[in-house]
Amino acid sequence: MRKGQFIFLLVLVTISIFCTTQTVQSLEPDKALVEREQYFNTLEEKYVSSMRKLLAESGYANSGITMTSIIEENGAREYRVLLHHDRFERMSELEKTELVSRLEEVSFAEEKCTFYHEFL
């Protein structure tokens, strides 16, 4: 093998190793992002638990709660909370409004979050 071919082969191997290393590093999850998601998962679990307690105290034990979130680029989160219970269908709009205002008093530790409550 000539010296020029050897150098060319060495450069190709070096580039391949570098690209492989960079690809593996980019596939590793960002530690700060993982910690932030764990933080929000904990907050969300506490929020749903508090809502279940309030609904039970209001006479709506065994209510279903479905919470979905949309995460904006700036980190703000928007939550849509769907509430399920047979008795909700028989509630007047005034009763629903009063219940939603009590649910909106349930605290959430992050200020950049918006909540929308709906009855199904």
Biopython code that builds the backbone (N, CA, C, O; Angstrom):
import numpy as np
from Bio.PDB.StructureBuilder import StructureBuilder

atoms = [
    (1, "MET", "N", (0.855, -1.173, 0.000)),
    (1, "MET", "CA", (0.000, 0.000, 0.000)),
    (1, "MET", "C", (0.893, 1.226, 0.000)),
    (1, "MET", "O", (1.864, 1.315, 0.752)),
    (2, "ARG", "N", (0.548, 2.150, -0.846)),
    (2, "ARG", "CA", (1.357, 3.364, -0.937)),
    (2, "ARG", "C", (1.050, 4.296, 0.211)),
    (2, "ARG", "O", (0.007, 4.196, 0.856)),
    (3, "LYS", "N", (1.961, 5.191, 0.451)),
    (3, "LYS", "CA", (1.835, 6.131, 1.570)),
    (3, "LYS", "C", (0.593, 7.026, 1.406)),
    (3, "LYS", "O", (-0.093, 7.286, 2.395)),
    (4, "GLY", "N", (0.291, 7.493, 0.219)),
    (4, "GLY", "CA", (-0.868, 8.348, -0.042)),
    (4, "GLY", "C", (-2.181, 7.626, 0.231)),
    (4, "GLY", "O", (-3.116, 8.204, 0.788)),
    (5, "GLN", "N", (-2.242, 6.348, -0.169)),
    (5, "GLN", "CA", (-3.439, 5.567, 0.078)),
    (5, "GLN", "C", (-3.643, 5.321, 1.580)),
    (5, "GLN", "O", (-4.766, 5.355, 2.083)),
    (6, "PHE", "N", (-2.554, 5.077, 2.267)),
    (6, "PHE", "CA", (-2.617, 4.850, 3.704)),
    (6, "PHE", "C", (-3.142, 6.093, 4.428)),
    (6, "PHE", "O", (-3.994, 5.981, 5.310)),
    (7, "ILE", "N", (-2.642, 7.267, 4.063)),
    (7, "ILE", "CA", (-3.091, 8.525, 4.693)),
    (7, "ILE", "C", (-4.568, 8.756, 4.378)),
    (7, "ILE", "O", (-5.339, 9.154, 5.252)),
    (8, "PHE", "N", (-4.958, 8.505, 3.129)),
    (8, "PHE", "CA", (-6.368, 8.679, 2.740)),
    (8, "PHE", "C", (-7.265, 7.738, 3.554)),
    (8, "PHE", "O", (-8.317, 8.148, 4.046)),
    (9, "LEU", "N", (-6.847, 6.483, 3.693)),
    (9, "LEU", "CA", (-7.611, 5.512, 4.464)),
    (9, "LEU", "C", (-7.676, 5.906, 5.943)),
    (9, "LEU", "O", (-8.720, 5.756, 6.578)),
    (10, "LEU", "N", (-6.594, 6.395, 6.478)),
    (10, "LEU", "CA", (-6.542, 6.848, 7.864)),
    (10, "LEU", "C", (-7.498, 8.024, 8.095)),
    (10, "LEU", "O", (-8.190, 8.068, 9.112)),
    (11, "VAL", "N", (-7.539, 8.971, 7.159)),
    (11, "VAL", "CA", (-8.451, 10.118, 7.261)),
    (11, "VAL", "C", (-9.907, 9.639, 7.215)),
    (11, "VAL", "O", (-10.736, 10.118, 7.989)),
    (12, "LEU", "N", (-10.223, 8.709, 6.326)),
    (12, "LEU", "CA", (-11.586, 8.178, 6.234)),
    (12, "LEU", "C", (-12.005, 7.476, 7.530)),
    (12, "LEU", "O", (-13.127, 7.666, 7.997)),
    (13, "VAL", "N", (-11.134, 6.685, 8.100)),
    (13, "VAL", "CA", (-11.436, 5.990, 9.351)),
    (13, "VAL", "C", (-11.644, 7.001, 10.471)),
    (13, "VAL", "O", (-12.568, 6.854, 11.271)),
    (14, "THR", "N", (-10.801, 8.020, 10.538)),
    (14, "THR", "CA", (-10.932, 9.060, 11.567)),
    (14, "THR", "C", (-12.266, 9.786, 11.435)),
    (14, "THR", "O", (-12.942, 10.025, 12.435)),
    (15, "ILE", "N", (-12.648, 10.136, 10.222)),
    (15, "ILE", "CA", (-13.925, 10.823, 9.985)),
    (15, "ILE", "C", (-15.089, 9.911, 10.380)),
    (15, "ILE", "O", (-16.052, 10.366, 10.997)),
    (16, "SER", "N", (-15.003, 8.636, 10.028)),
    (16, "SER", "CA", (-16.075, 7.688, 10.381)),
    (16, "SER", "C", (-16.233, 7.565, 11.892)),
    (16, "SER", "O", (-17.353, 7.567, 12.403)),
    (17, "ILE", "N", (-15.123, 7.460, 12.601)),
    (17, "ILE", "CA", (-15.173, 7.352, 14.061)),
    (17, "ILE", "C", (-15.772, 8.621, 14.660)),
    (17, "ILE", "O", (-16.608, 8.546, 15.561)),
    (18, "PHE", "N", (-15.355, 9.773, 14.170)),
    (18, "PHE", "CA", (-15.875, 11.048, 14.675)),
    (18, "PHE", "C", (-17.379, 11.146, 14.449)),
    (18, "PHE", "O", (-18.117, 11.517, 15.361)),
    (19, "CYS", "N", (-17.839, 10.820, 13.250)),
    (19, "CYS", "CA", (-19.278, 10.908, 12.937)),
    (19, "CYS", "C", (-20.093, 9.938, 13.793)),
    (19, "CYS", "O", (-21.173, 10.289, 14.267)),
    (20, "THR", "N", (-19.587, 8.732, 13.990)),
    (20, "THR", "CA", (-20.283, 7.755, 14.822)),
    (20, "THR", "C", (-20.389, 8.241, 16.254)),
    (20, "THR", "O", (-21.444, 8.115, 16.877)),
    (21, "THR", "N", (-19.315, 8.790, 16.778)),
    (21, "THR", "CA", (-19.309, 9.314, 18.149)),
    (21, "THR", "C", (-20.311, 10.446, 18.295)),
    (21, "THR", "O", (-21.056, 10.488, 19.274)),
    (22, "GLN", "N", (-20.339, 11.363, 17.338)),
    (22, "GLN", "CA", (-21.270, 12.496, 17.405)),
    (22, "GLN", "C", (-22.714, 12.032, 17.313)),
    (22, "GLN", "O", (-23.583, 12.586, 17.986)),
    (23, "THR", "N", (-22.984, 11.029, 16.495)),
    (23, "THR", "CA", (-24.344, 10.495, 16.372)),
    (23, "THR", "C", (-24.795, 9.879, 17.686)),
    (23, "THR", "O", (-25.921, 10.113, 18.126)),
    (24, "VAL", "N", (-23.941, 9.104, 18.308)),
    (24, "VAL", "CA", (-24.293, 8.476, 19.584)),
    (24, "VAL", "C", (-24.531, 9.538, 20.644)),
    (24, "VAL", "O", (-25.471, 9.422, 21.430)),
    (25, "GLN", "N", (-23.696, 10.573, 20.683)),
    (25, "GLN", "CA", (-23.873, 11.635, 21.667)),
    (25, "GLN", "C", (-25.173, 12.390, 21.446)),
    (25, "GLN", "O", (-25.828, 12.776, 22.414)),
    (26, "SER", "N", (-25.560, 12.608, 20.199)),
    (26, "SER", "CA", (-26.793, 13.341, 19.935)),
    (26, "SER", "C", (-28.031, 12.509, 20.255)),
    (26, "SER", "O", (-29.104, 13.070, 20.478)),
    (27, "LEU", "N", (-27.904, 11.194, 20.280)),
    (27, "LEU", "CA", (-29.036, 10.334, 20.599)),
    (27, "LEU", "C", (-29.267, 10.188, 22.096)),
    (27, "LEU", "O", (-30.346, 9.770, 22.517)),
    (28, "GLU", "N", (-28.272, 10.527, 22.899)),
    (28, "GLU", "CA", (-28.439, 10.452, 24.341)),
    (28, "GLU", "C", (-29.403, 11.540, 24.788)),
    (28, "GLU", "O", (-29.315, 12.673, 24.317)),
    (29, "PRO", "N", (-30.325, 11.211, 25.694)),
    (29, "PRO", "CA", (-31.287, 12.224, 26.144)),
    (29, "PRO", "C", (-30.589, 13.335, 26.935)),
    (29, "PRO", "O", (-29.641, 13.098, 27.684)),
    (30, "ASP", "N", (-31.089, 14.539, 26.739)),
    (30, "ASP", "CA", (-30.572, 15.688, 27.474)),
    (30, "ASP", "C", (-30.976, 15.539, 28.933)),
    (30, "ASP", "O", (-32.164, 15.456, 29.243)),
    (31, "LYS", "N", (-30.004, 15.506, 29.822)),
    (31, "LYS", "CA", (-30.269, 15.248, 31.239)),
    (31, "LYS", "C", (-31.195, 16.311, 31.839)),
    (31, "LYS", "O", (-32.093, 15.983, 32.614)),
    (32, "ALA", "N", (-30.982, 17.570, 31.487)),
    (32, "ALA", "CA", (-31.834, 18.642, 32.015)),
    (32, "ALA", "C", (-33.277, 18.470, 31.534)),
    (32, "ALA", "O", (-34.219, 18.705, 32.290)),
    (33, "LEU", "N", (-33.442, 18.064, 30.287)),
    (33, "LEU", "CA", (-34.784, 17.858, 29.735)),
    (33, "LEU", "C", (-35.485, 16.701, 30.444)),
    (33, "LEU", "O", (-36.672, 16.787, 30.758)),
    (34, "VAL", "N", (-34.757, 15.631, 30.692)),
    (34, "VAL", "CA", (-35.330, 14.476, 31.392)),
    (34, "VAL", "C", (-35.747, 14.870, 32.804)),
    (34, "VAL", "O", (-36.829, 14.497, 33.259)),
    (35, "GLU", "N", (-34.897, 15.622, 33.500)),
    (35, "GLU", "CA", (-35.227, 16.058, 34.859)),
    (35, "GLU", "C", (-36.446, 16.979, 34.863)),
    (35, "GLU", "O", (-37.282, 16.893, 35.763)),
    (36, "ARG", "N", (-36.555, 17.857, 33.866)),
    (36, "ARG", "CA", (-37.702, 18.769, 33.776)),
    (36, "ARG", "C", (-38.995, 17.982, 33.547)),
    (36, "ARG", "O", (-40.026, 18.290, 34.146)),
    (37, "GLU", "N", (-38.940, 16.975, 32.685)),
    (37, "GLU", "CA", (-40.124, 16.156, 32.427)),
    (37, "GLU", "C", (-40.531, 15.377, 33.679)),
    (37, "GLU", "O", (-41.721, 15.249, 33.969)),
    (38, "GLN", "N", (-39.562, 14.863, 34.415)),
    (38, "GLN", "CA", (-39.871, 14.166, 35.663)),
    (38, "GLN", "C", (-40.517, 15.125, 36.659)),
    (38, "GLN", "O", (-41.456, 14.762, 37.367)),
    (39, "TYR", "N", (-40.003, 16.348, 36.704)),
    (39, "TYR", "CA", (-40.565, 17.382, 37.592)),
    (39, "TYR", "C", (-42.033, 17.631, 37.238)),
    (39, "TYR", "O", (-42.886, 17.651, 38.125)),
    (40, "PHE", "N", (-42.331, 17.818, 35.957)),
    (40, "PHE", "CA", (-43.709, 18.077, 35.543)),
    (40, "PHE", "C", (-44.598, 16.850, 35.739)),
    (40, "PHE", "O", (-45.771, 16.989, 36.088)),
    (41, "ASN", "N", (-44.063, 15.663, 35.522)),
    (41, "ASN", "CA", (-44.858, 14.452, 35.774)),
    (41, "ASN", "C", (-45.289, 14.384, 37.232)),
    (41, "ASN", "O", (-46.428, 14.021, 37.530)),
    (42, "THR", "N", (-44.384, 14.730, 38.142)),
    (42, "THR", "CA", (-44.717, 14.744, 39.568)),
    (42, "THR", "C", (-45.787, 15.785, 39.865)),
    (42, "THR", "O", (-46.742, 15.506, 40.590)),
    (43, "LEU", "N", (-45.631, 16.994, 39.304)),
    (43, "LEU", "CA", (-46.634, 18.048, 39.511)),
    (43, "LEU", "C", (-48.002, 17.623, 38.973)),
    (43, "LEU", "O", (-49.028, 17.859, 39.612)),
    (44, "GLU", "N", (-48.010, 17.004, 37.810)),
    (44, "GLU", "CA", (-49.264, 16.581, 37.189)),
    (44, "GLU", "C", (-49.959, 15.507, 38.028)),
    (44, "GLU", "O", (-51.179, 15.534, 38.194)),
    (45, "GLU", "N", (-49.177, 14.563, 38.557)),
    (45, "GLU", "CA", (-49.760, 13.520, 39.405)),
    (45, "GLU", "C", (-50.377, 14.131, 40.666)),
    (45, "GLU", "O", (-51.468, 13.736, 41.077)),
    (46, "LYS", "N", (-49.685, 15.087, 41.274)),
    (46, "LYS", "CA", (-50.215, 15.753, 42.471)),
    (46, "LYS", "C", (-51.477, 16.537, 42.128)),
    (46, "LYS", "O", (-52.435, 16.546, 42.901)),
    (47, "TYR", "N", (-51.479, 17.195, 40.971)),
    (47, "TYR", "CA", (-52.629, 17.985, 40.544)),
    (47, "TYR", "C", (-53.852, 17.087, 40.358)),
    (47, "TYR", "O", (-54.935, 17.404, 40.851)),
    (48, "VAL", "N", (-53.686, 15.975, 39.653)),
    (48, "VAL", "CA", (-54.804, 15.054, 39.422)),
    (48, "VAL", "C", (-55.294, 14.478, 40.741)),
    (48, "VAL", "O", (-56.499, 14.328, 40.942)),
    (49, "SER", "N", (-54.372, 14.155, 41.640)),
    (49, "SER", "CA", (-54.751, 13.631, 42.952)),
    (49, "SER", "C", (-55.575, 14.658, 43.737)),
    (49, "SER", "O", (-56.573, 14.307, 44.365)),
    (50, "SER", "N", (-55.155, 15.922, 43.698)),
    (50, "SER", "CA", (-55.905, 16.989, 44.376)),
    (50, "SER", "C", (-57.285, 17.170, 43.759)),
    (50, "SER", "O", (-58.262, 17.405, 44.469)),
    (51, "MET", "N", (-57.362, 17.059, 42.439)),
    (51, "MET", "CA", (-58.658, 17.190, 41.774)),
    (51, "MET", "C", (-59.584, 16.035, 42.150)),
    (51, "MET", "O", (-60.776, 16.242, 42.377)),
    (52, "ARG", "N", (-59.038, 14.820, 42.215)),
    (52, "ARG", "CA", (-59.848, 13.657, 42.608)),
    (52, "ARG", "C", (-60.412, 13.858, 44.014)),
    (52, "ARG", "O", (-61.575, 13.553, 44.279)),
    (53, "LYS", "N", (-59.574, 14.372, 44.904)),
    (53, "LYS", "CA", (-60.013, 14.605, 46.278)),
    (53, "LYS", "C", (-61.131, 15.643, 46.309)),
    (53, "LYS", "O", (-62.137, 15.447, 46.990)),
    (54, "LEU", "N", (-60.963, 16.742, 45.579)),
    (54, "LEU", "CA", (-61.984, 17.793, 45.557)),
    (54, "LEU", "C", (-63.282, 17.269, 44.947)),
    (54, "LEU", "O", (-64.364, 17.564, 45.454)),
    (55, "LEU", "N", (-63.187, 16.502, 43.877)),
    (55, "LEU", "CA", (-64.394, 15.943, 43.257)),
    (55, "LEU", "C", (-65.097, 14.974, 44.202)),
    (55, "LEU", "O", (-66.326, 14.958, 44.274)),
    (56, "ALA", "N", (-64.330, 14.175, 44.919)),
    (56, "ALA", "CA", (-64.936, 13.244, 45.881)),
    (56, "ALA", "C", (-65.637, 14.007, 46.995)),
    (56, "ALA", "O", (-66.738, 13.639, 47.404)),
    (57, "GLU", "N", (-65.007, 15.067, 47.485)),
    (57, "GLU", "CA", (-65.621, 15.886, 48.538)),
    (57, "GLU", "C", (-66.882, 16.590, 48.040)),
    (57, "GLU", "O", (-67.769, 16.913, 48.831)),
    (58, "SER", "N", (-66.961, 16.828, 46.726)),
    (58, "SER", "CA", (-68.123, 17.497, 46.138)),
    (58, "SER", "C", (-69.215, 16.514, 45.748)),
    (58, "SER", "O", (-70.240, 16.908, 45.193)),
    (59, "GLY", "N", (-68.997, 15.232, 46.038)),
    (59, "GLY", "CA", (-70.023, 14.234, 45.732)),
    (59, "GLY", "C", (-69.838, 13.546, 44.404)),
    (59, "GLY", "O", (-70.756, 12.883, 43.921)),
    (60, "TYR", "N", (-68.681, 13.684, 43.804)),
    (60, "TYR", "CA", (-68.422, 13.067, 42.501)),
    (60, "TYR", "C", (-67.255, 12.091, 42.592)),
    (60, "TYR", "O", (-66.304, 12.165, 41.814)),
    (61, "ALA", "N", (-67.343, 11.172, 43.558)),
    (61, "ALA", "CA", (-66.304, 10.151, 43.699)),
    (61, "ALA", "C", (-66.284, 9.295, 42.438)),
    (61, "ALA", "O", (-67.284, 9.197, 41.727)),
    (62, "ASN", "N", (-65.170, 8.694, 42.177)),
    (62, "ASN", "CA", (-64.977, 7.837, 40.997)),
    (62, "ASN", "C", (-65.130, 8.588, 39.684)),
    (62, "ASN", "O", (-65.504, 7.996, 38.672)),
    (63, "SER", "N", (-64.846, 9.878, 39.691)),
    (63, "SER", "CA", (-64.850, 10.644, 38.451)),
    (63, "SER", "C", (-63.616, 10.289, 37.636)),
    (63, "SER", "O", (-62.539, 10.040, 38.178)),
    (64, "GLY", "N", (-63.796, 10.273, 36.342)),
    (64, "GLY", "CA", (-62.655, 10.055, 35.463)),
    (64, "GLY", "C", (-62.014, 11.398, 35.141)),
    (64, "GLY", "O", (-62.708, 12.385, 34.896)),
    (65, "ILE", "N", (-60.698, 11.425, 35.142)),
    (65, "ILE", "CA", (-59.967, 12.648, 34.824)),
    (65, "ILE", "C", (-58.931, 12.302, 33.760)),
    (65, "ILE", "O", (-58.074, 11.443, 33.966)),
    (66, "THR", "N", (-59.021, 12.976, 32.633)),
    (66, "THR", "CA", (-58.046, 12.812, 31.564)),
    (66, "THR", "C", (-57.381, 14.153, 31.351)),
    (66, "THR", "O", (-58.055, 15.148, 31.085)),
    (67, "MET", "N", (-56.058, 14.191, 31.465)),
    (67, "MET", "CA", (-55.343, 15.454, 31.329)),
    (67, "MET", "C", (-54.300, 15.308, 30.221)),
    (67, "MET", "O", (-53.435, 14.434, 30.273)),
    (68, "THR", "N", (-54.401, 16.175, 29.227)),
    (68, "THR", "CA", (-53.416, 16.194, 28.150)),
    (68, "THR", "C", (-52.727, 17.546, 28.150)),
    (68, "THR", "O", (-53.302, 18.551, 28.567)),
    (69, "SER", "N", (-51.482, 17.560, 27.676)),
    (69, "SER", "CA", (-50.743, 18.815, 27.691)),
    (69, "SER", "C", (-50.159, 19.121, 26.325)),
    (69, "SER", "O", (-49.853, 18.228, 25.536)),
    (70, "ILE", "N", (-50.017, 20.412, 26.072)),
    (70, "ILE", "CA", (-49.332, 20.915, 24.887)),
    (70, "ILE", "C", (-48.189, 21.765, 25.407)),
    (70, "ILE", "O", (-48.394, 22.667, 26.219)),
    (71, "ILE", "N", (-46.982, 21.475, 24.934)),
    (71, "ILE", "CA", (-45.804, 22.208, 25.394)),
    (71, "ILE", "C", (-45.366, 23.154, 24.281)),
    (71, "ILE", "O", (-45.036, 22.727, 23.175)),
    (72, "GLU", "N", (-45.370, 24.438, 24.596)),
    (72, "GLU", "CA", (-44.954, 25.459, 23.636)),
    (72, "GLU", "C", (-43.430, 25.525, 23.573)),
    (72, "GLU", "O", (-42.746, 25.004, 24.454)),
    (73, "GLU", "N", (-42.905, 26.161, 22.539)),
    (73, "GLU", "CA", (-41.457, 26.293, 22.387)),
    (73, "GLU", "C", (-40.819, 27.053, 23.544)),
    (73, "GLU", "O", (-39.682, 26.768, 23.919)),
    (74, "ASN", "N", (-41.538, 28.012, 24.110)),
    (74, "ASN", "CA", (-40.979, 28.813, 25.203)),
    (74, "ASN", "C", (-41.076, 28.100, 26.555)),
    (74, "ASN", "O", (-40.694, 28.666, 27.579)),
    (75, "GLY", "N", (-41.581, 26.871, 26.566)),
    (75, "GLY", "CA", (-41.675, 26.097, 27.797)),
    (75, "GLY", "C", (-43.028, 26.180, 28.475)),
    (75, "GLY", "O", (-43.300, 25.421, 29.405)),
    (76, "ALA", "N", (-43.883, 27.091, 28.024)),
    (76, "ALA", "CA", (-45.225, 27.204, 28.603)),
    (76, "ALA", "C", (-46.025, 25.939, 28.264)),
    (76, "ALA", "O", (-45.852, 25.333, 27.206)),
    (77, "ARG", "N", (-46.892, 25.569, 29.184)),
    (77, "ARG", "CA", (-47.713, 24.372, 28.985)),
    (77, "ARG", "C", (-49.187, 24.731, 29.069)),
    (77, "ARG", "O", (-49.605, 25.567, 29.869)),
    (78, "GLU", "N", (-49.947, 24.082, 28.231)),
    (78, "GLU", "CA", (-51.398, 24.245, 28.221)),
    (78, "GLU", "C", (-51.995, 22.871, 28.486)),
    (78, "GLU", "O", (-51.683, 21.901, 27.795)),
    (79, "TYR", "N", (-52.854, 22.799, 29.492)),
    (79, "TYR", "CA", (-53.465, 21.531, 29.872)),
    (79, "TYR", "C", (-54.952, 21.548, 29.549)),
    (79, "TYR", "O", (-55.641, 22.543, 29.772)),
    (80, "ARG", "N", (-55.424, 20.446, 29.029)),
    (80, "ARG", "CA", (-56.852, 20.245, 28.796)),
    (80, "ARG", "C", (-57.280, 19.121, 29.726)),
    (80, "ARG", "O", (-56.796, 17.994, 29.625)),
    (81, "VAL", "N", (-58.189, 19.443, 30.630)),
    (81, "VAL", "CA", (-58.635, 18.484, 31.638)),
    (81, "VAL", "C", (-60.069, 18.080, 31.307)),
    (81, "VAL", "O", (-60.982, 18.906, 31.336)),
    (82, "LEU", "N", (-60.252, 16.800, 30.994)),
    (82, "LEU", "CA", (-61.581, 16.272, 30.687)),
    (82, "LEU", "C", (-62.086, 15.510, 31.901)),
    (82, "LEU", "O", (-61.390, 14.651, 32.442)),
    (83, "LEU", "N", (-63.301, 15.832, 32.322)),
    (83, "LEU", "CA", (-63.901, 15.228, 33.517)),
    (83, "LEU", "C", (-65.069, 14.350, 33.099)),
    (83, "LEU", "O", (-65.942, 14.772, 32.341)),
    (84, "HIS", "N", (-65.072, 13.119, 33.606)),
    (84, "HIS", "CA", (-66.108, 12.149, 33.245)),
    (84, "HIS", "C", (-66.854, 11.697, 34.496)),
    (84, "HIS", "O", (-66.239, 11.278, 35.476)),
    (85, "HIS", "N", (-68.170, 11.783, 34.459)),
    (85, "HIS", "CA", (-69.014, 11.218, 35.521)),
    (85, "HIS", "C", (-70.452, 11.262, 35.001)),
    (85, "HIS", "O", (-70.846, 12.218, 34.332)),
    (86, "ASP", "N", (-71.218, 10.242, 35.305)),
    (86, "ASP", "CA", (-72.608, 10.185, 34.830)),
    (86, "ASP", "C", (-73.425, 11.388, 35.301)),
    (86, "ASP", "O", (-74.284, 11.888, 34.575)),
    (87, "ARG", "N", (-73.155, 11.837, 36.502)),
    (87, "ARG", "CA", (-73.956, 12.932, 37.070)),
    (87, "ARG", "C", (-73.659, 14.278, 36.419)),
    (87, "ARG", "O", (-74.459, 15.206, 36.545)),
    (88, "PHE", "N", (-72.545, 14.405, 35.736)),
    (88, "PHE", "CA", (-72.220, 15.679, 35.084)),
    (88, "PHE", "C", (-73.239, 16.025, 34.001)),
    (88, "PHE", "O", (-73.519, 17.200, 33.763)),
    (89, "GLU", "N", (-73.793, 15.008, 33.346)),
    (89, "GLU", "CA", (-74.776, 15.247, 32.283)),
    (89, "GLU", "C", (-76.036, 15.916, 32.825)),
    (89, "GLU", "O", (-76.705, 16.659, 32.107)),
    (90, "ARG", "N", (-76.354, 15.657, 34.073)),
    (90, "ARG", "CA", (-77.572, 16.198, 34.673)),
    (90, "ARG", "C", (-77.361, 17.531, 35.382)),
    (90, "ARG", "O", (-78.307, 18.100, 35.927)),
    (91, "MET", "N", (-76.150, 18.023, 35.379)),
    (91, "MET", "CA", (-75.861, 19.296, 36.061)),
    (91, "MET", "C", (-76.283, 20.467, 35.189)),
    (91, "MET", "O", (-76.191, 20.411, 33.963)),
    (92, "SER", "N", (-76.740, 21.515, 35.830)),
    (92, "SER", "CA", (-77.046, 22.745, 35.094)),
    (92, "SER", "C", (-75.732, 23.448, 34.754)),
    (92, "SER", "O", (-74.681, 23.112, 35.299)),
    (93, "GLU", "N", (-75.799, 24.416, 33.857)),
    (93, "GLU", "CA", (-74.595, 25.170, 33.485)),
    (93, "GLU", "C", (-74.041, 25.928, 34.685)),
    (93, "GLU", "O", (-72.826, 26.065, 34.829)),
    (94, "LEU", "N", (-74.919, 26.417, 35.537)),
    (94, "LEU", "CA", (-74.479, 27.129, 36.738)),
    (94, "LEU", "C", (-73.700, 26.193, 37.663)),
    (94, "LEU", "O", (-72.651, 26.565, 38.190)),
    (95, "GLU", "N", (-74.215, 24.980, 37.858)),
    (95, "GLU", "CA", (-73.521, 24.010, 38.709)),
    (95, "GLU", "C", (-72.156, 23.643, 38.115)),
    (95, "GLU", "O", (-71.170, 23.513, 38.840)),
    (96, "LYS", "N", (-72.114, 23.480, 36.803)),
    (96, "LYS", "CA", (-70.837, 23.168, 36.147)),
    (96, "LYS", "C", (-69.848, 24.324, 36.314)),
    (96, "LYS", "O", (-68.668, 24.103, 36.587)),
    (97, "THR", "N", (-70.329, 25.542, 36.150)),
    (97, "THR", "CA", (-69.469, 26.712, 36.300)),
    (97, "THR", "C", (-68.914, 26.807, 37.715)),
    (97, "THR", "O", (-67.735, 27.105, 37.910)),
    (98, "GLU", "N", (-69.769, 26.551, 38.697)),
    (98, "GLU", "CA", (-69.323, 26.594, 40.094)),
    (98, "GLU", "C", (-68.279, 25.514, 40.370)),
    (98, "GLU", "O", (-67.289, 25.763, 41.059)),
    (99, "LEU", "N", (-68.501, 24.322, 39.834)),
    (99, "LEU", "CA", (-67.546, 23.244, 40.040)),
    (99, "LEU", "C", (-66.214, 23.565, 39.358)),
    (99, "LEU", "O", (-65.152, 23.324, 39.933)),
    (100, "VAL", "N", (-66.262, 24.098, 38.154)),
    (100, "VAL", "CA", (-65.033, 24.468, 37.450)),
    (100, "VAL", "C", (-64.280, 25.535, 38.226)),
    (100, "VAL", "O", (-63.054, 25.476, 38.317)),
    (101, "SER", "N", (-64.995, 26.521, 38.793)),
    (101, "SER", "CA", (-64.278, 27.545, 39.567)),
    (101, "SER", "C", (-63.611, 26.954, 40.797)),
    (101, "SER", "O", (-62.542, 27.416, 41.196)),
    (102, "ARG", "N", (-64.218, 25.942, 41.407)),
    (102, "ARG", "CA", (-63.547, 25.279, 42.540)),
    (102, "ARG", "C", (-62.348, 24.477, 42.053)),
    (102, "ARG", "O", (-61.313, 24.438, 42.719)),
    (103, "LEU", "N", (-62.482, 23.834, 40.889)),
    (103, "LEU", "CA", (-61.366, 23.071, 40.337)),
    (103, "LEU", "C", (-60.205, 23.990, 39.945)),
    (103, "LEU", "O", (-59.040, 23.614, 40.073)),
    (104, "GLU", "N", (-60.524, 25.179, 39.474)),
    (104, "GLU", "CA", (-59.475, 26.124, 39.089)),
    (104, "GLU", "C", (-58.688, 26.638, 40.286)),
    (104, "GLU", "O", (-57.598, 27.187, 40.122)),
    (105, "GLU", "N", (-59.228, 26.465, 41.484)),
    (105, "GLU", "CA", (-58.516, 26.873, 42.692)),
    (105, "GLU", "C", (-57.458, 25.855, 43.107)),
    (105, "GLU", "O", (-56.610, 26.150, 43.949)),
    (106, "VAL", "N", (-57.503, 24.653, 42.520)),
    (106, "VAL", "CA", (-56.481, 23.653, 42.816)),
    (106, "VAL", "C", (-55.154, 24.196, 42.301)),
    (106, "VAL", "O", (-55.030, 24.572, 41.135)),
    (107, "SER", "N", (-54.180, 24.231, 43.178)),
    (107, "SER", "CA", (-52.915, 24.879, 42.819)),
    (107, "SER", "C", (-52.038, 23.983, 41.953)),
    (107, "SER", "O", (-52.090, 22.755, 42.024)),
    (108, "PHE", "N", (-51.238, 24.643, 41.141)),
    (108, "PHE", "CA", (-50.225, 24.002, 40.304)),
    (108, "PHE", "C", (-48.981, 24.857, 40.438)),
    (108, "PHE", "O", (-49.045, 26.074, 40.264)),
    (109, "ALA", "N", (-47.858, 24.244, 40.742)),
    (109, "ALA", "CA", (-46.653, 24.977, 41.144)),
    (109, "ALA", "C", (-46.022, 25.829, 40.040)),
    (109, "ALA", "O", (-45.222, 26.715, 40.343)),
    (110, "GLU", "N", (-46.348, 25.596, 38.805)),
    (110, "GLU", "CA", (-45.747, 26.360, 37.709)),
    (110, "GLU", "C", (-46.709, 27.430, 37.215)),
    (110, "GLU", "O", (-47.887, 27.164, 36.977)),
    (111, "GLU", "N", (-46.194, 28.634, 37.065)),
    (111, "GLU", "CA", (-47.049, 29.744, 36.635)),
    (111, "GLU", "C", (-47.266, 29.788, 35.125)),
    (111, "GLU", "O", (-48.245, 30.376, 34.667)),
    (112, "LYS", "N", (-46.387, 29.188, 34.353)),
    (112, "LYS", "CA", (-46.496, 29.239, 32.899)),
    (112, "LYS", "C", (-47.491, 28.227, 32.340)),
    (112, "LYS", "O", (-47.443, 27.900, 31.155)),
    (113, "CYS", "N", (-48.379, 27.738, 33.173)),
    (113, "CYS", "CA", (-49.323, 26.709, 32.747)),
    (113, "CYS", "C", (-50.749, 27.245, 32.737)),
    (113, "CYS", "O", (-51.162, 27.974, 33.639)),
    (114, "THR", "N", (-51.486, 26.870, 31.707)),
    (114, "THR", "CA", (-52.880, 27.262, 31.562)),
    (114, "THR", "C", (-53.730, 25.999, 31.553)),
    (114, "THR", "O", (-53.351, 24.989, 30.959)),
    (115, "PHE", "N", (-54.880, 26.062, 32.215)),
    (115, "PHE", "CA", (-55.761, 24.895, 32.305)),
    (115, "PHE", "C", (-57.124, 25.208, 31.720)),
    (115, "PHE", "O", (-57.672, 26.291, 31.920)),
    (116, "TYR", "N", (-57.662, 24.233, 30.990)),
    (116, "TYR", "CA", (-59.022, 24.303, 30.458)),
    (116, "TYR", "C", (-59.755, 23.059, 30.919)),
    (116, "TYR", "O", (-59.300, 21.940, 30.681)),
    (117, "HIS", "N", (-60.884, 23.249, 31.575)),
    (117, "HIS", "CA", (-61.655, 22.123, 32.108)),
    (117, "HIS", "C", (-62.900, 21.919, 31.258)),
    (117, "HIS", "O", (-63.578, 22.879, 30.892)),
    (118, "GLU", "N", (-63.196, 20.654, 30.946)),
    (118, "GLU", "CA", (-64.376, 20.308, 30.155)),
    (118, "GLU", "C", (-65.062, 19.100, 30.775)),
    (118, "GLU", "O", (-64.407, 18.231, 31.351)),
    (119, "PHE", "N", (-66.382, 19.051, 30.653)),
    (119, "PHE", "CA", (-67.159, 17.926, 31.132)),
    (119, "PHE", "C", (-67.554, 17.056, 29.935)),
    (119, "PHE", "O", (-67.932, 17.564, 28.879)),
    (120, "LEU", "N", (-67.462, 15.767, 30.118)),
    (120, "LEU", "CA", (-67.908, 14.839, 29.068)),
    (120, "LEU", "C", (-69.122, 14.075, 29.549)),
    (120, "LEU", "O", (-69.656, 13.241, 28.818)),
]
sb = StructureBuilder()
sb.init_structure("model")
sb.init_model(0)
sb.init_chain("A")
sb.init_seg("    ")
for serial, (resi, resn, name, xyz) in enumerate(atoms, 1):
    if name == "N":
        sb.init_residue(resn, " ", resi, " ")
    sb.init_atom(name, np.array(xyz, "f"), 0.0, 1.0, " ", f" {name:<3s}", serial, name[0])
structure = sb.get_structure()
